[in-house]
Amino acid sequence: MDKICSFCGKSDIVKKKVQYIYKKEDKFMVINNVPCDECSYCGERYYHADVLKQIEREFDDLVNGKRKAKIEVAVPVEEYAELVS
């Protein structure tokens, strides 16, 4: 039986590896090649619970100093109202 997208109702769901951005409070982690199911029609993504739990564990280890990230980057942060004024 085909999976149905709960957002658009289409049944064209494909397995992909994507970039996932995890945010907790004011900290971020970018993870590449995360497996998911994605609707080819609307782009809605579905992640398995075990994948998301692993990402949370890795994030906590980074924040608590148990491991270091392979790459760290500076990210500019802006307020929208200041950009359009």
Secondary structure, DSSP 8 states (H G I E B T S, - for coil): -----TTT----EEEEEEEEEEEETTEEEEEEEEEEEEETTT--EE--HHHHHHHHHHHHHHHTTSS--S---------HHHHH-
